[in-house]
Amino acid sequence: LHKTVYVLFLLFQILGAVILGFGIWILADKTSFIAVLQMSSPSLKTGAYILIGVGALTMLMGFLGCLGAVNEIRCLLGLYFTCLMIILLAQIAAALVIYFQKETLKVELSDIVVDLIENYDPSDEDKRNLQDAWDYVQTQIACCGWTGAKEWENNEILRNKSNTEYPCSCSNRSKDLVEGRGFCSLEDPLNGTATYADWPVHEQGCMDGVEEWLKDNLGIILGVCTGVAVIELLGMILSISLCKNIHSEDYTKVPKS
């Protein structure tokens, strides 16, 4: 029995470390789509802190649960069961909120990116990290704008230059991607005002690219979430079973410091 307890609670230590690490990665990441959301949306930053808290709590509960099981301390096992149940219910609630509010979240995400594009300014050092993150997204996904390149026509700098320049990170030419940020100029001068149709850029919007990535990785995401839930359920079942087998609390078994 003790071997089973050790293995299960070791899994909780690993699980807690993974959740903790994921929360830290969201806050620390500066070069992906997550960075764009993290620097633009306070809700994602709040979610990252919640993940860090849940990860730390999971690791703490794993230690207390193991201590309670080995030393047959019912109050620690009860505390462990309660915390696991709260974490599991919180995860289910978060999944339901994301599912039922997905259209609202999609609109909020669109507003964040459109505002970023309209105010994109390579000379603005205060927004350098955010703009570099978006350039990275457009380069990696091979996309332009949120729904398409036309959104870049609303950028104030490009409007003032009659759209004879275009975002380098949108370009489908390798020499423009060497710079990877800022604006590049059209090689052939045009009579009158140019449009996004004259730019050598990708036609696909980044929204489609992000949705394709989510569809391609949906199985992995669901598998990880299901695995986490199963481990938590096993921990709850084991802790409640051990509690029932302990007829009375024996506080003398608590290790002396």
TORNU-534410 format. One record per residue (C-alpha): residue in one letter; x, y, z. Coordinates in steps of 0.2 Angstrom, whole numbers, plus 5000, padded with zeros to 4 digits. Layout:
REM TORNU-534410
AXYZ/...
REM end
This chain:
REM TORNU-534410
L500050005000/H501450125004/K502250094987/T500550144979/V500450304990/Y502250354986/V501950334967/L500350424967/F500850574977/L502450574967/L501350604952/F500550744961/Q502250824964/I502550814945/L500850874941/G501051024952/A502751064945/V502051064927/I500551174931/L501751294941/G502951294926/F501651324914/G501051484923/I502851544925/W503051514906/I501551624902/L502251764912/A504051744905/D503651714887/K504051864876/T504051784858/S502451694855/F500551724853/I500451694872/A501551844874/V500351954864/L498851904875/Q499851914891/M500452094888/S498752154881/S497452064892/P497452074911/S496351914911/L497751804905/K499051874917/T497751844931/G497551664924/A499451634924/Y499551684943/I498051574946/L499051424938/I500551464948/G499551464964/V498651304959/G500351214955/A501151264971/L499551214981/T499551044972/M501351014976/L501051064994/M499450944995/G500450804988/F501750815002/L500350835015/G499350695008/C500950575008/L501250625026/G499550595031/A499450425022/V501050355029/N500750415046/E498850385046/I498350565050/R496550575046/C496450765046/L497850785033/L497050655022/G495350755024/L496250915020/Y497050835005/F495350764998/T494550935001/C495851034992/L495950914977/M494050924976/I494151114975/I495451114962/L494550984951/L492851084953/A493851244948/Q494551164933/I492851104927/A492151284930/A493551364920/A493251234906/L491351274906/V491651464906/I492851454891/Y491651344882/F490151454884/Q491051614883/K492151564868/E491251694856/T491551834869/L493351774871/K493551774852/V492951954850/E494052014865/L495551924856/S495152004839/D494952184848/I496652154856/V497552114839/V496652244829/D497152384841/L498952314841/I498952324822/E498252504821/N499452574833/Y500952474828/D502552584828/P504252514826/S505052674834/D503952654850/E505152564862/D503852554876/K502852424865/R504352344858/N504152174866/L502252164862/Q502552214844/D504052094842/A502951954849/W501651994835/D502952004822/Y503551824828/V501751764827/Q501551824809/T503251754804/Q502951584812/I501151554806/A501551634789/C500051754791/C499551934790/G498352034801/W497051944811/T495751914797/G496851974783/A498152094777/K496852224774/E496852274793/W498552344791/E497952474780/N497152554795/N498952574803/E499252764804/I501052754798/L500652654783/R499152774779/N500352924780/K501552834767/S500052794755/N500252614759/T501952604749/E502652514764/Y502052354772/P502452244788/C504052144785/S503452004796/C501951974784/S503051964769/N503151804758/R504951854753/S506351784763/K507451944761/D506152044771/L506051914785/V507951944788/E507352104797/G505752024804/R505052174811/G504552354806/F504052404788/C504752364771/S504552464755/L503852414739/E505152384726/D504252454711/P503452624713/L501652634710/N500552774703/G499352844716/T498952754732/A499452574734/T498352444743/Y498652284753/A498352194737/D499952264730/W500952204745/P502052044743/V501251964759/H500351814765/E498451804761/Q497951704777/G497451794792/C498251744809/M496551694816/D496451554804/G498151494808/V497851494827/E496251404824/E497151274813/W498451254827/L497051224840/K496251094829/D497851004826/N498250994844/L496550974852/G496850794855/I498450824865/I497550964875/L496050854879/G497150714883/V498250814895/C496650884904/T495850714905/G497450644912/V497550774925/A495750744930/V496050564932/I497550584943/E496550704954/L495150584955/L496250434960/G497050544973/M495350584980/I494750404980/L496450344988/S496350475002/I494550445006/S494850255007/L496350285018/C495250395029/K493950265031/N495250135036/I495950245050/H494750215065/S495550345075/E496750495074/D498450465081/Y499350625083/T500850545091/K501350475074/V501750645068/P503650665065/K504450775078/S505350925072/
REM end
